[in-house]
Amino acid sequence: MKLDTKFSTIYISSEIQKILTEILQNFKNRKIFVIVDENTKTNCLPVIKNIEGIKNSKIIELESGESNKGIKSLEKVWSSLTENGADRSSMLINLGGGIIGDLGGFAASTFKRGIDFINIPTTLLSQVDASIGGKTGVNFLGLKNELGVFNHPKYVIIDSSFNRTLKKEHISSGWAEMLKHALIFNEKDWDNLISNNIKQIGFKELNLLIARSVSIKNHFVEKDPFEKDIRKALNFGHTFGHAFESLFMNTTNEISHGEAVAHGMICELYLSGSFCDFSTNKIDTMVSYLLKTYNKLKLNDADFEKIIDLIGHDKKNEGLNINFTLLEDFGKIKINQNCKRELLIETLNWYKNL
């Protein structure tokens, strides 16, 4: 399947070698660089390493993990590009999950004021979220994606078979973003997703669900490329989610982005019920599903102030306002909903007592 969007050409296929070979025919005589981490170097690079154009490319290996999504890794990419003679016509291929895609995209976007890059996402989360939409960035001073730019890859190549090497919790992480896409679009997509058992789904079926999820995200991106208006719908679950993710970052209880978003959605569904009159019965059903799929986070009262402080640093805020994307119903989106601190504390207390 091929999606020609305003910003990128997106392929969703099990023929990644054929597609990448055809793409690189357009980049002959250009220097190609490939970013990997230790996991994708072992499990994913062998799939493409013998392709003409990749054989002689420079491989840039970074350490995996959210703690390595920062300035030092960014400097390593820039240094490698410079030391190996990259110029404005060079191409950077990001072979990995969301961390590689975000960091590599930012490196490409800022090197010599911008070179082309391709995202080949190798996790379900990056396939349905980070690899598309044009957001790039790195973490800074303990804050997630604090530095970054909007810039789209020239191509995105998605092959769900890369997920064979993933642990179940990483599949669940991507599933959370797919659930979010369905929730902000329509009830039919939500019902279709939860009718599948993500732990047993086949890769052909998963490719179809990925394609639908990508189409939903692209719908919002094309309407609002720089997140000034309706694209903020994609932030549902992320205001609380990013705070949860930052709270547990670099601890023994570190959680994945998708897991954080799942619990962020639970909290923001509660806010949607309080603020926007989303049906309580529907919310109860969705919260029940999410809690069965994602283990509840262990929060104590002392965490509440830390979470509120982290929410205050969220990039979606404007001035002193804490902005949320909330819902009146499936697909009925209310952006820029300003919620007071008292309601956030109430929400955390509700979540803690679920």
QUITAHU-V428662 format. One record per helix or strand of 2 or more residues. SS is the DSSP state (H for helix, E for strand). FROM is the first residue (numbers start at 1). TO is the last residue. If there is no record, write none. Layout:
ss=SS from=FROM to=TO
ss=SS from=FROM to=TO
This chain:
ss=E from=2 to=4
ss=E from=9 to=12
ss=H from=16 to=27
ss=E from=32 to=37
ss=H from=38 to=43
ss=H from=45 to=48
ss=E from=58 to=62
ss=H from=66 to=68
ss=H from=71 to=83
ss=E from=91 to=96
ss=H from=98 to=113
ss=E from=116 to=121
ss=H from=124 to=130
ss=E from=138 to=140
ss=E from=143 to=147
ss=E from=155 to=158
ss=H from=160 to=165
ss=H from=168 to=185
ss=H from=187 to=194
ss=H from=203 to=223
ss=H from=230 to=235
ss=H from=238 to=248
ss=H from=257 to=276
ss=H from=280 to=293
ss=H from=301 to=312
ss=E from=323 to=329
ss=E from=332 to=338
ss=H from=341 to=352
